[in-house]
Amino acid sequence: MIDVVFQMIIFFICTIDLDKNKFDKKVVLEWARDAAEVKEQNPLTINVNVRADGTIVIGGTRMNVPTFRAILKNVTNRYGSAQVPVVIRGDKNVLHGRVRELMDVCKSAGIWRVSFAAIVTDG
Amino acid sequence: MARQKRRRKRRDEEEEAEIPMAPMIDVVFLLLIYFIMTLEPIPIFANLNVFTPSTDAPPKVQPDKPPEVIRIGVYSDGFTFDEISVTERQLDNFLRTLSRASKTQTVLILCATDSKHGSLVRLLNICAKYEMTNLSVVSAN
């Protein structure tokens, strides 16, 4: 029995999600049951969370549009704009105007392709 | 006497070498309970890719071939298809019919700033369902 318990603990430790900060819990995503699920994400991906009230959160830190612009500029200068995927995790109730601001920042940084996150299944 | 002392010493050493199992099992169970309680199901996400063309850029002129662009509007009160107000189900039917003809057609999505982001994602989901990948999102006031 102790062996089984140890194996369970090892399983839990191995499957623990260390990237929890990437996904803001206050963001309620819209469903997209017919879209293809994300299998592997580029490690350079910038996940931008936009809450229903318009607050922008990246990696668990609240920030404003100029800060996001500065971060994106820094990253694109280092790796090139074609190499940096941006995923906008917008709340389903946030107004598009707020998302538009982020899209405009991406465009100004030379990123013409962005992705919008949605939920396929509840897991 | 000396032999007895040696035996006792060896016995004492053997007793010291034993690992107390009961507290260790307690700790292990506590760890297990902690991991089970803090376990959260991770939802499976999808990334809906779109192209965000600049409204400042001059349009490409193709005199020989008319551009195959489908215009879909996302507004706070619903969707439009070529300026005609439609429901989500009608939009689904239109896109299904169009995808049968060509999946590479450009779908230009005009999104109003006062519309909800969820509406845009739902539309992108319909496009993903019919494997229409040439999607452009333009914001409209």
Interface residues (C-beta under 8 A of the other chain):
Chain A: I2 V5 F6 M8 I9 F12 I13 I16 D17 L29 E30 W31 A32 R33 D34 A35 A36 E37 V38 V50 V87 G90 D91 K92 N93 V94 L95 H96 G97 R98 V99 R100 M103 C106 K107 W112 R113 V114 S115 F116 A117 A118 I119 V120 T121 D122 G123
Chain B: I25 V28 F29 L31 L32 F35 I36 L39 P41 I42 P43 I44 F45 A46 N47 L48 N49 V50 F51 T52 P53 S54 V74 C111 A112 T113 D114 S115 K116 H117 G118 L120 V121 R122 L124 N125 I126 A128 K129 V137 S139
